[in-house]
Amino acid sequence: MPTVMPDRWRATDNSQGTNDMIEAPANLTIKATLRRPSEAQIAAFQGCPTGFAVDAMMGRGALSPAIQPIGGGRDLRCVAAGPALTADCGPADVLASFAALKFLRPGDIVVAAHGGHRDAAALGDRLAGMMKNGRAAGFVTDGPVRDYDGIIPVDLPIWCAGVTPASPHMSGPGSVGFPVQIGGQEVETGDMIVADRDGVVVVPFEQLDAVIAKLDHIRALERDLDAKVANGLVVPDWVEEYLASDQTEVTD
């Protein structure tokens, strides 16, 4: 892989006869403070279906369906819920994802944004293995991944935009811990990621308690409806009421 480029270049100003140091942006930027939900908040989302999380946010929060469980979930059980640790990588680069390993806490889900670029892998089996060793709960990206046969035994749940053999660069620029745009949503470090075979949902940090408060009610409604369907329900009461209301017109 390419060598990481230096973040400062020396230029000569011949008109002045002096050398000036030109400051260039750093190749890697790390957020100093990485917020994280409480252990109780994290626990509240364990086992939560993605659909429940979306319903608790009035239909919001789902990432693009282009981001799917690796291999459709046929070879790897892709179910996870944990705090996001963001890596803004940019197209065809993985420097920020590798840097995120240093800041990974058990149970985190690394969210790597590549601007939707799909011509190079966002992760391979060795990076997946390092994340698993760091006790990551999962990996989410809007890019593809590589080394499918090597990833499966690692047993790290992954959501991605497919697979490719194309290799990435490690030259930056990139950042860790800052907000990223991915799958039509903004994700910040400390947001909760809820993911399963249906896809990926982001629950904003500021909404965690409000969403948690709704989940028990949603679970109860779902259990009740499941029981009715199991007992032979064909037409729900609300459909009958809607058909009988002035919102429905019967005509030839």
Backbone as JSON, one array per atom type, in Angstrom:
{
  "sequence": "MPTVMPDRWRATDNSQGTNDMIEAPANLTIKATLRRPSEAQIAAFQGCPTGFAVDAMMGRGALSPAIQPIGGGRDLRCVAAGPALTADCGPADVLASFAALKFLRPGDIVVAAHGGHRDAAALGDRLAGMMKNGRAAGFVTDGPVRDYDGIIPVDLPIWCAGVTPASPHMSGPGSVGFPVQIGGQEVETGDMIVADRDGVVVVPFEQLDAVIAKLDHIRALERDLDAKVANGLVVPDWVEEYLASDQTEVTD",
  "N": [[0.85, -1.2, 0.0], [0.37, 2.36, -0.54], [2.75, 4.71, 0.78], [2.11, 6.74, 3.63], [1.52, 10.1, 3.05], [3.58, 12.99, 3.77], [2.59, 15.63, 6.06], [3.47, 18.19, 5.84], [5.03, 20.56, 3.76], [8.03, 21.85, 2.41], [8.67, 25.01, 1.07], [10.32, 27.2, -1.19], [10.9, 30.59, -1.19], [12.1, 32.43, -3.5], [12.2, 35.11, -4.08], [12.41, 36.42, -1.7], [14.55, 35.23, -0.62], [14.44, 33.42, 1.46], [13.46, 30.49, 3.34], [10.29, 29.21, 3.74], [7.98, 27.59, 5.85], [5.25, 25.87, 4.8], [2.12, 25.37, 6.02], [0.19, 22.55, 5.74], [-3.0, 20.85, 5.61], [-3.53, 18.36, 8.13], [-3.03, 14.86, 7.57], [-4.54, 13.16, 9.03], [-7.14, 13.48, 11.33], [-8.2, 13.58, 14.63], [-10.94, 13.42, 16.79], [-11.01, 15.04, 19.88], [-12.69, 14.55, 22.08], [-14.66, 11.83, 22.6], [-17.81, 11.03, 22.62], [-20.12, 8.83, 24.34], [-22.81, 6.52, 24.77], [-24.49, 5.65, 27.88], [-23.93, 2.62, 29.8], [-26.36, 1.49, 30.44], [-28.07, 2.6, 28.52], [-26.96, 1.49, 26.21], [-27.45, -1.21, 26.69], [-30.21, -1.28, 26.51], [-30.81, -1.41, 23.84], [-30.02, -3.86, 22.95], [-30.81, -6.73, 21.15], [-32.89, -5.48, 19.9], [-35.05, -5.22, 17.21], [-34.41, -3.78, 13.98], [-36.64, -2.62, 12.77], [-38.28, -1.93, 14.94], [-36.79, 0.13, 16.11], [-36.87, 2.06, 14.09], [-39.66, 2.53, 13.99], [-39.99, 3.67, 16.51], [-38.88, 6.1, 16.06], [-40.61, 7.37, 14.42], [-40.53, 6.47, 11.75], [-38.05, 7.25, 10.85], [-34.4, 7.23, 10.41], [-33.27, 4.97, 9.14], [-30.57, 3.63, 7.27], [-29.56, 3.79, 3.8], [-30.91, 1.21, 1.7], [-28.97, 0.18, 0.11], [-26.87, -0.48, 1.66], [-26.11, -3.38, 3.04], [-26.29, -6.53, 4.92], [-23.27, -8.37, 4.82], [-22.89, -10.56, 2.12], [-25.6, -10.98, 2.13], [-26.18, -12.0, 4.56], [-26.06, -14.74, 4.59], [-23.91, -16.39, 5.28], [-22.91, -15.37, 7.6], [-23.93, -14.33, 10.74], [-25.51, -11.46, 10.96], [-26.18, -9.36, 13.19], [-26.4, -6.73, 15.39], [-25.9, -4.25, 17.95], [-24.79, -1.17, 18.99], [-22.64, 1.55, 20.15], [-21.78, 4.09, 17.81], [-18.6, 4.47, 16.3], [-17.06, 6.73, 14.47], [-15.47, 6.87, 11.26], [-14.17, 8.87, 8.92], [-13.37, 8.32, 5.82], [-13.15, 8.85, 3.07], [-13.01, 8.51, -0.58], [-11.81, 5.35, -1.64], [-9.87, 4.95, 0.39], [-8.4, 3.92, 3.48], [-7.16, 4.81, 5.76], [-8.27, 6.21, 7.99], [-9.98, 4.28, 9.09], [-8.17, 2.35, 10.02], [-6.86, 3.94, 11.9], [-8.94, 4.27, 13.69], [-8.91, 1.95, 15.17], [-7.32, 2.34, 17.4], [-8.92, 3.78, 19.11], [-11.08, 2.31, 19.64], [-13.65, 0.9, 21.59], [-14.85, -1.84, 23.58], [-17.73, -3.3, 22.17], [-18.34, -1.24, 20.46], [-19.44, -0.04, 17.23], [-17.89, 0.31, 14.27], [-18.2, 2.88, 12.0], [-17.68, 3.52, 8.82], [-17.22, 5.96, 6.48], [-17.23, 6.42, 3.02], [-18.02, 8.12, 1.09], [-19.77, 6.87, -0.6], [-18.26, 5.63, -2.5], [-17.37, 2.95, -4.61], [-15.36, 1.55, -5.82], [-13.16, 0.49, -4.6], [-12.06, -1.53, -1.86], [-13.41, -1.16, 1.41], [-12.65, -2.49, 3.61], [-10.81, -5.38, 4.64], [-10.07, -8.88, 5.32], [-8.07, -8.89, 7.33], [-8.16, -6.37, 8.59], [-10.74, -6.58, 9.53], [-10.31, -8.66, 11.34], [-8.64, -7.39, 13.21], [-10.44, -5.5, 14.25], [-12.27, -7.22, 15.41], [-10.62, -8.38, 17.34], [-10.34, -6.17, 18.94], [-12.76, -6.18, 20.09], [-14.94, -5.08, 18.78], [-18.39, -4.57, 17.94], [-19.38, -4.6, 15.43], [-19.22, -3.61, 11.92], [-19.84, -0.97, 9.72], [-20.31, 0.29, 6.49], [-20.39, 2.43, 3.57], [-19.11, 1.56, 1.4], [-17.73, -1.19, -0.58], [-16.46, -4.43, 0.52], [-13.6, -6.68, 0.87], [-12.04, -9.96, 0.5], [-13.84, -12.06, 1.19], [-14.02, -14.85, 1.9], [-12.14, -14.94, 3.91], [-13.17, -13.19, 5.78], [-15.5, -14.35, 6.84], [-14.85, -16.45, 8.81], [-13.82, -14.76, 10.77], [-15.98, -13.65, 12.01], [-17.15, -11.14, 12.46], [-19.83, -9.03, 12.48], [-20.94, -7.43, 9.53], [-21.93, -4.71, 7.54], [-22.38, -3.58, 4.31], [-21.68, -2.28, 0.96], [-21.52, -4.34, -0.87], [-19.1, -6.53, -2.49], [-15.66, -6.51, -3.53], [-12.58, -7.12, -5.26], [-10.78, -5.09, -5.35], [-8.11, -3.13, -4.12], [-7.58, -0.68, -1.47], [-6.17, 2.64, -0.74], [-3.9, 3.96, 1.78], [-3.51, 6.65, 2.59], [-4.87, 8.9, 3.41], [-6.6, 12.1, 3.11], [-8.18, 11.76, 6.37], [-10.53, 11.24, 9.09], [-11.34, 10.66, 12.56], [-14.03, 10.12, 14.69], [-15.61, 12.33, 14.14], [-18.7, 13.79, 12.78], [-20.24, 11.91, 10.14], [-21.42, 11.47, 6.78], [-23.51, 9.05, 5.61], [-25.14, 6.59, 3.77], [-27.42, 8.19, 3.38], [-27.9, 9.33, 5.84], [-26.86, 11.27, 8.7], [-24.27, 10.39, 10.82], [-23.02, 10.36, 14.06], [-20.27, 9.94, 16.3], [-21.05, 8.06, 19.12], [-23.76, 8.01, 18.66], [-26.36, 5.53, 18.56], [-26.09, 2.48, 16.87], [-28.2, 0.26, 15.31], [-28.55, -2.83, 13.96], [-29.45, -5.39, 11.64], [-30.56, -8.22, 9.69], [-32.29, -6.84, 8.09], [-31.16, -4.39, 7.63], [-29.6, -1.24, 8.48], [-29.87, 1.02, 11.2], [-29.72, 4.29, 12.55], [-29.68, 5.78, 15.68], [-29.95, 8.87, 16.96], [-27.74, 10.36, 19.37], [-28.86, 12.3, 21.07], [-31.49, 11.54, 21.15], [-31.72, 9.14, 22.42], [-32.82, 8.38, 24.99], [-35.52, 9.06, 24.68], [-36.28, 7.37, 22.57], [-35.76, 4.86, 23.71], [-37.71, 4.89, 25.71], [-39.98, 4.47, 24.22], [-39.75, 1.95, 23.18], [-40.6, -0.32, 24.7], [-43.38, -0.06, 24.58], [-43.8, -0.36, 21.84], [-42.87, -2.98, 21.49], [-44.83, -4.34, 22.97], [-47.14, -3.8, 21.45], [-46.44, -5.12, 19.08], [-46.23, -7.78, 19.95], [-48.89, -8.26, 20.62], [-50.16, -7.99, 18.13], [-48.87, -10.02, 16.73], [-49.89, -12.24, 18.07], [-52.59, -12.07, 17.39], [-52.5, -12.44, 14.59], [-51.47, -15.01, 14.51], [-53.66, -16.31, 15.51], [-55.41, -16.23, 13.46], [-56.19, -13.77, 12.31], [-57.43, -11.73, 9.69], [-58.39, -9.25, 8.55], [-57.42, -6.27, 9.91], [-58.78, -4.35, 12.7], [-58.52, -1.57, 12.39], [-58.48, -1.26, 9.65], [-61.04, -2.07, 8.92], [-62.46, 0.01, 10.19], [-61.52, 2.22, 8.77], [-62.46, 1.68, 6.19], [-65.12, 2.0, 6.66], [-65.39, 4.66, 7.15], [-65.7, 8.24, 6.36], [-63.57, 8.68, 4.77], [-63.34, 6.86, 2.82], [-64.59, 6.01, -0.34], [-67.06, 4.33, -2.1], [-67.55, 3.22, -5.29], [-68.63, 2.73, -8.72]],
  "CA": [[0.0, 0.0, 0.0], [1.18, 3.57, -0.62], [3.24, 5.33, 2.0], [1.37, 7.92, 4.05], [2.22, 11.3, 2.61], [3.85, 13.95, 4.85], [1.56, 16.67, 6.16], [4.06, 19.52, 5.68], [5.92, 20.67, 2.61], [8.88, 23.03, 2.47], [8.7, 25.76, -0.18], [11.35, 28.24, -1.21], [10.5, 31.87, -1.74], [13.35, 32.98, -4.01], [12.18, 36.57, -4.12], [12.81, 36.91, -0.39], [15.79, 34.58, -0.23], [14.23, 32.67, 2.71], [12.63, 29.29, 3.26], [9.08, 29.29, 4.57], [7.26, 26.34, 6.05], [3.84, 26.01, 4.46], [1.31, 24.43, 6.78], [-0.86, 21.86, 5.0], [-3.89, 20.13, 6.53], [-3.06, 17.05, 8.59], [-3.63, 13.73, 6.87], [-5.44, 12.46, 9.94], [-7.67, 14.33, 12.38], [-8.89, 12.79, 15.65], [-11.74, 14.23, 17.71], [-10.43, 14.9, 21.21], [-13.68, 14.0, 23.0], [-15.51, 10.85, 21.93], [-18.94, 10.76, 23.51], [-20.58, 7.44, 24.32], [-23.98, 6.29, 25.62], [-24.27, 4.91, 29.13], [-24.08, 1.17, 29.66], [-27.8, 1.19, 30.49], [-28.62, 2.93, 27.21], [-26.49, 0.48, 25.25], [-28.14, -2.47, 26.99], [-31.62, -1.16, 26.13], [-30.98, -1.67, 22.41], [-29.62, -5.22, 22.6], [-31.94, -7.55, 20.73], [-33.95, -4.64, 19.33], [-35.11, -5.28, 15.75], [-34.28, -2.48, 13.33], [-37.97, -2.06, 12.53], [-38.77, -1.31, 16.18], [-36.08, 1.39, 16.28], [-37.43, 3.01, 13.12], [-41.01, 2.89, 14.43], [-39.86, 4.56, 17.66], [-38.48, 7.41, 15.55], [-41.63, 7.8, 13.45], [-40.15, 6.13, 10.39], [-36.76, 7.83, 10.49], [-33.18, 6.63, 10.93], [-32.71, 3.85, 8.38], [-29.61, 3.89, 6.21], [-29.95, 3.32, 2.48], [-30.91, -0.25, 1.53], [-27.75, -0.24, -0.59], [-25.98, -0.99, 2.7], [-26.73, -4.65, 3.4], [-25.4, -7.5, 5.56], [-22.35, -8.99, 3.87], [-23.39, -11.82, 1.58], [-27.01, -11.14, 2.44], [-26.32, -12.65, 5.85], [-26.2, -16.19, 4.43], [-22.79, -17.09, 5.89], [-22.51, -14.69, 8.82], [-25.09, -13.77, 11.44], [-25.3, -10.02, 11.06], [-27.07, -8.71, 14.16], [-25.56, -6.0, 16.35], [-26.34, -2.94, 18.42], [-23.71, -0.58, 19.77], [-22.33, 2.95, 19.85], [-20.99, 4.35, 16.6], [-17.29, 5.13, 16.27], [-17.04, 7.11, 13.07], [-14.23, 7.06, 10.51], [-14.44, 9.51, 7.63], [-12.23, 7.83, 5.06], [-13.06, 9.35, 1.71], [-12.98, 7.46, -1.6], [-10.68, 4.43, -1.87], [-8.83, 5.11, 1.41], [-8.77, 3.27, 4.74], [-6.31, 5.28, 6.85], [-9.07, 6.55, 9.16], [-10.49, 3.04, 9.71], [-7.08, 1.78, 10.79], [-6.64, 4.8, 13.06], [-10.04, 4.06, 14.63], [-8.6, 0.81, 16.04], [-6.72, 2.85, 18.64], [-9.94, 4.41, 19.94], [-12.18, 1.35, 19.72], [-14.01, 0.35, 22.89], [-15.68, -3.04, 23.41], [-19.13, -3.06, 21.87], [-18.51, -0.19, 19.44], [-19.61, -0.37, 15.83], [-17.14, 1.26, 13.45], [-18.97, 3.36, 10.85], [-16.68, 4.08, 7.91], [-17.83, 6.64, 5.34], [-16.37, 6.52, 1.84], [-18.69, 8.93, 0.08], [-20.47, 6.0, -1.54], [-17.31, 5.12, -3.5], [-17.47, 1.49, -4.64], [-14.33, 0.98, -6.68], [-12.08, -0.05, -3.78], [-12.59, -2.12, -0.64], [-13.35, -0.38, 2.64], [-12.18, -3.38, 4.68], [-10.47, -6.73, 4.28], [-10.17, -9.81, 6.44], [-7.15, -8.58, 8.42], [-8.73, -5.25, 9.34], [-11.89, -7.15, 10.25], [-9.78, -9.4, 12.46], [-8.18, -6.44, 14.22], [-11.62, -4.95, 14.91], [-12.81, -8.29, 16.26], [-9.71, -8.47, 18.49], [-10.66, -5.02, 19.79], [-14.11, -6.44, 20.61], [-15.98, -4.32, 18.08], [-19.64, -5.31, 17.75], [-19.71, -4.66, 14.01], [-18.63, -2.64, 10.99], [-20.81, -0.47, 8.75], [-19.68, 1.17, 5.5], [-21.1, 2.62, 2.31], [-18.28, 0.98, 0.36], [-17.66, -2.65, -0.57], [-15.36, -5.04, 1.27], [-12.94, -7.75, 0.14], [-11.61, -11.14, 1.28], [-15.05, -12.64, 1.76], [-13.77, -16.14, 2.54], [-11.39, -14.7, 5.13], [-13.99, -12.43, 6.72], [-16.52, -15.16, 7.49], [-14.41, -17.03, 10.09], [-13.56, -13.71, 11.76], [-17.25, -13.56, 12.73], [-17.5, -9.76, 12.77], [-20.97, -8.6, 11.66], [-20.56, -6.37, 8.6], [-22.92, -4.19, 6.6], [-21.57, -2.93, 3.3], [-22.31, -2.09, -0.34], [-21.1, -5.41, -1.76], [-17.73, -7.0, -2.4], [-14.77, -6.23, -4.65], [-11.2, -7.46, -4.95], [-9.94, -3.9, -5.52], [-7.48, -2.69, -2.88], [-7.63, 0.76, -1.2], [-4.96, 3.33, -0.31], [-3.83, 4.34, 3.19], [-2.78, 7.92, 2.56], [-5.68, 10.0, 3.89], [-6.93, 12.53, 4.47], [-9.28, 11.09, 7.04], [-10.77, 11.69, 10.46], [-11.99, 9.71, 13.46], [-14.83, 10.7, 15.76], [-16.43, 13.45, 13.69], [-19.89, 13.36, 12.05], [-20.07, 11.46, 8.76], [-22.62, 11.26, 5.98], [-23.46, 7.68, 5.1], [-26.44, 5.97, 3.52], [-28.51, 9.15, 3.48], [-28.05, 9.78, 7.21], [-25.67, 11.74, 9.4], [-23.95, 9.56, 11.98], [-21.99, 10.91, 14.93], [-19.75, 9.04, 17.33], [-21.94, 8.07, 20.28], [-25.09, 7.58, 18.24], [-26.51, 4.08, 18.61], [-26.34, 1.76, 15.64], [-28.98, -0.96, 15.46], [-28.43, -3.44, 12.64], [-29.77, -6.8, 11.51], [-30.64, -8.62, 8.28], [-33.08, -5.86, 7.35], [-30.35, -3.21, 7.32], [-28.93, -0.49, 9.55], [-30.59, 2.19, 11.7], [-28.95, 5.13, 13.47], [-30.48, 6.48, 16.68], [-29.1, 9.98, 17.42], [-27.39, 10.38, 20.79], [-29.79, 13.16, 21.81], [-32.81, 10.93, 21.17], [-31.65, 7.79, 22.96], [-33.76, 8.13, 26.09], [-36.89, 9.13, 24.14], [-36.52, 6.16, 21.8], [-35.82, 3.75, 24.68], [-39.0, 4.97, 26.4], [-41.04, 4.01, 23.32], [-39.52, 0.59, 22.71], [-41.44, -1.29, 25.4], [-44.73, 0.05, 24.04], [-43.78, -0.95, 20.51], [-42.76, -4.43, 21.67], [-46.13, -4.84, 23.41], [-48.04, -3.76, 20.29], [-46.02, -6.16, 18.14], [-46.61, -9.08, 20.53], [-50.34, -8.37, 20.52], [-50.52, -8.22, 16.74], [-48.39, -11.36, 16.39], [-50.84, -13.22, 18.61], [-53.83, -12.02, 16.59], [-52.23, -13.07, 13.3], [-51.36, -16.46, 14.77], [-55.01, -16.83, 15.78], [-56.24, -16.21, 12.24], [-56.6, -12.44, 11.88], [-57.34, -11.43, 8.27], [-58.54, -7.81, 8.35], [-57.3, -5.55, 11.19], [-59.9, -3.48, 13.05], [-58.36, -0.22, 11.87], [-58.85, -1.29, 8.23], [-62.5, -2.07, 8.9], [-62.91, 1.35, 10.55], [-61.19, 3.14, 7.68], [-63.38, 1.42, 5.09], [-66.45, 2.47, 7.04], [-65.33, 6.09, 7.42], [-65.9, 9.13, 5.21], [-62.33, 8.73, 3.99], [-63.45, 5.84, 1.78], [-65.73, 6.13, -1.25], [-67.33, 3.12, -2.88], [-68.17, 3.66, -6.54], [-68.35, 1.92, -9.91]],
  "C": [[0.88, 1.24, 0.0], [1.61, 4.08, 0.74], [2.41, 6.55, 2.34], [2.17, 9.16, 3.71], [2.48, 12.24, 3.78], [2.84, 15.06, 4.86], [2.16, 18.07, 6.1], [5.04, 19.49, 4.51], [6.73, 21.95, 2.74], [8.91, 23.7, 1.09], [9.75, 26.86, -0.08], [10.81, 29.48, -1.89], [11.77, 32.58, -2.22], [13.38, 34.5, -4.0], [12.63, 37.15, -2.79], [14.13, 36.31, 0.07], [15.67, 33.81, 1.07], [13.39, 31.45, 2.43], [11.45, 29.44, 4.23], [8.45, 27.91, 4.66], [5.79, 26.58, 5.77], [3.05, 24.95, 5.19], [0.22, 23.85, 5.87], [-1.76, 21.14, 5.99], [-3.29, 18.78, 6.91], [-3.74, 15.95, 7.78], [-4.67, 13.02, 7.72], [-5.85, 13.4, 11.07], [-8.49, 13.48, 13.34], [-9.67, 13.72, 16.58], [-11.27, 13.97, 19.14], [-11.39, 14.24, 22.19], [-14.63, 13.1, 22.23], [-16.65, 10.48, 22.87], [-19.44, 9.33, 23.32], [-21.83, 7.31, 25.19], [-23.59, 5.58, 26.9], [-24.45, 3.42, 28.88], [-25.56, 0.77, 29.67], [-28.46, 1.5, 29.14], [-28.22, 1.91, 26.16], [-27.25, -0.82, 25.44], [-29.59, -2.44, 26.49], [-31.86, -1.5, 24.66], [-30.55, -3.08, 22.0], [-30.85, -6.06, 22.28], [-33.08, -6.78, 20.12], [-33.95, -4.78, 17.81], [-35.0, -3.87, 15.14], [-35.64, -1.81, 13.1], [-38.55, -1.38, 13.76], [-38.1, 0.06, 16.37], [-36.61, 2.45, 15.33], [-38.83, 3.46, 13.55], [-40.96, 3.86, 15.61], [-39.43, 5.96, 17.26], [-39.39, 7.89, 14.43], [-41.16, 7.62, 12.01], [-38.79, 6.63, 9.96], [-35.6, 6.93, 10.94], [-32.55, 5.53, 10.11], [-31.7, 4.33, 7.35], [-30.13, 3.32, 4.89], [-29.94, 1.8, 2.4], [-29.75, -0.75, 0.67], [-26.73, -0.81, 0.38], [-26.65, -2.21, 3.33], [-25.77, -5.54, 4.19], [-24.51, -8.16, 4.51], [-22.89, -10.35, 3.43], [-24.86, -12.06, 1.84], [-27.25, -11.84, 3.77], [-26.39, -14.17, 5.77], [-25.1, -16.97, 5.16], [-22.37, -16.51, 7.23], [-23.74, -14.07, 9.46], [-24.83, -12.29, 11.7], [-26.41, -9.39, 11.9], [-26.18, -8.02, 15.18], [-26.24, -4.71, 16.76], [-25.23, -2.38, 19.3], [-23.46, 0.86, 19.37], [-21.48, 3.07, 18.59], [-19.64, 4.96, 16.96], [-17.04, 5.45, 14.81], [-15.62, 7.25, 12.52], [-14.6, 7.65, 9.16], [-13.23, 9.26, 6.73], [-12.06, 8.52, 3.71], [-12.93, 8.21, 0.72], [-11.68, 6.66, -1.6], [-9.57, 4.53, -0.84], [-9.31, 4.53, 2.73], [-7.92, 3.74, 5.92], [-7.13, 5.54, 8.11], [-9.62, 5.3, 9.85], [-9.41, 2.36, 10.52], [-6.8, 2.61, 12.04], [-7.72, 4.59, 14.12], [-9.78, 2.89, 15.58], [-8.06, 1.26, 17.4], [-7.77, 3.36, 19.61], [-11.17, 3.52, 20.14], [-12.39, 0.89, 21.16], [-14.92, -0.85, 22.68], [-17.15, -2.69, 23.2], [-19.37, -1.98, 20.84], [-18.76, -0.8, 18.07], [-18.9, 0.7, 15.01], [-17.98, 1.6, 12.21], [-18.02, 4.12, 9.94], [-17.35, 4.65, 6.67], [-16.82, 6.81, 4.22], [-17.03, 7.32, 0.73], [-19.41, 8.1, -0.96], [-19.56, 5.42, -2.61], [-17.26, 3.6, -3.45], [-16.4, 0.82, -5.49], [-13.1, 0.49, -5.91], [-12.68, -0.52, -2.46], [-12.4, -1.2, 0.56], [-12.8, -1.19, 3.81], [-11.83, -4.72, 4.07], [-10.45, -7.62, 5.51], [-9.25, -9.46, 7.6], [-7.64, -7.41, 9.25], [-9.94, -5.72, 10.12], [-11.42, -7.91, 11.49], [-9.29, -8.5, 13.58], [-9.36, -5.82, 14.97], [-12.24, -5.98, 15.84], [-11.95, -8.45, 17.51], [-9.95, -7.33, 19.47], [-12.06, -5.06, 20.35], [-15.15, -5.47, 20.04], [-17.22, -5.2, 17.93], [-19.99, -5.43, 16.28], [-19.01, -3.58, 13.23], [-19.68, -2.28, 9.96], [-20.09, 0.47, 7.79], [-20.58, 1.33, 4.29], [-20.25, 2.18, 1.12], [-18.36, -0.53, 0.38], [-16.52, -3.14, 0.31], [-14.74, -6.13, 0.41], [-12.57, -8.89, 1.08], [-12.78, -11.84, 1.96], [-14.77, -13.93, 2.52], [-12.97, -15.99, 3.83], [-12.19, -13.98, 6.2], [-14.94, -13.35, 7.5], [-16.03, -15.81, 8.78], [-14.06, -16.01, 11.15], [-14.79, -13.48, 12.63], [-17.53, -12.14, 13.26], [-18.69, -9.37, 11.9], [-20.61, -7.37, 10.82], [-21.75, -6.01, 7.72], [-22.17, -3.33, 5.6], [-22.34, -2.83, 1.99], [-21.84, -3.14, -1.34], [-19.67, -5.83, -1.52], [-16.96, -6.65, -3.67], [-13.37, -6.7, -4.28], [-10.27, -6.25, -4.96], [-9.41, -3.41, -4.18], [-7.53, -1.18, -2.73], [-6.24, 1.33, -0.95], [-5.01, 3.54, 1.21], [-3.07, 5.66, 3.31], [-3.58, 9.09, 3.1], [-6.04, 10.95, 2.76], [-8.11, 11.76, 5.05], [-9.43, 11.61, 8.45], [-11.48, 10.59, 11.24], [-12.77, 10.5, 14.51], [-15.75, 11.83, 15.36], [-17.67, 12.94, 12.94], [-19.55, 12.95, 10.62], [-21.43, 11.36, 8.09], [-22.52, 9.88, 5.35], [-24.88, 7.15, 4.92], [-27.61, 6.9, 3.69], [-28.77, 9.67, 4.88], [-26.75, 10.4, 7.71], [-25.49, 10.87, 10.63], [-22.83, 10.23, 12.76], [-21.51, 9.84, 15.91], [-20.63, 9.19, 18.59], [-23.39, 7.83, 19.94], [-25.17, 6.06, 18.39], [-26.79, 3.54, 17.21], [-27.09, 0.48, 15.98], [-29.03, -1.6, 14.08], [-28.79, -4.92, 12.69], [-29.91, -7.12, 10.03], [-31.5, -7.68, 7.45], [-32.27, -4.64, 6.95], [-29.81, -2.55, 8.58], [-29.76, 0.74, 9.9], [-29.68, 2.97, 12.64], [-29.94, 5.85, 14.38], [-29.61, 7.6, 17.24], [-28.93, 9.99, 18.94], [-28.42, 11.16, 21.6], [-31.17, 12.53, 21.96], [-32.84, 9.57, 21.87], [-32.7, 7.51, 24.02], [-35.2, 8.14, 25.59], [-37.23, 7.87, 23.35], [-36.63, 4.94, 22.73], [-37.18, 3.72, 25.37], [-40.14, 4.43, 25.54], [-40.92, 2.52, 22.99], [-40.4, -0.44, 23.4], [-42.86, -1.26, 24.87], [-44.81, -0.59, 22.67], [-43.69, -2.47, 20.59], [-44.11, -5.03, 22.07], [-47.13, -4.86, 22.26], [-47.72, -4.88, 19.31], [-46.42, -7.54, 18.65], [-48.11, -9.31, 20.39], [-50.77, -8.68, 19.09], [-50.06, -9.6, 16.27], [-49.38, -12.42, 16.86], [-52.13, -13.24, 17.8], [-53.64, -12.68, 15.23], [-52.14, -14.58, 13.46], [-52.72, -17.1, 15.0], [-55.96, -16.65, 14.61], [-56.69, -14.85, 11.75], [-56.4, -12.25, 10.38], [-57.38, -9.92, 8.04], [-58.44, -7.11, 9.7], [-58.49, -4.62, 11.43], [-59.75, -2.1, 12.42], [-58.68, -0.15, 10.37], [-60.36, -1.27, 8.09], [-63.05, -0.66, 9.18], [-62.65, 2.35, 9.43], [-62.14, 2.94, 6.5], [-64.78, 1.95, 5.38], [-66.51, 3.98, 7.23], [-65.59, 6.91, 6.16], [-64.64, 9.34, 4.38], [-62.31, 7.71, 2.84], [-64.73, 6.05, 0.96], [-65.84, 4.85, -2.03], [-68.09, 3.53, -4.13], [-67.84, 2.67, -7.65], [-67.69, 2.8, -10.97]]
}
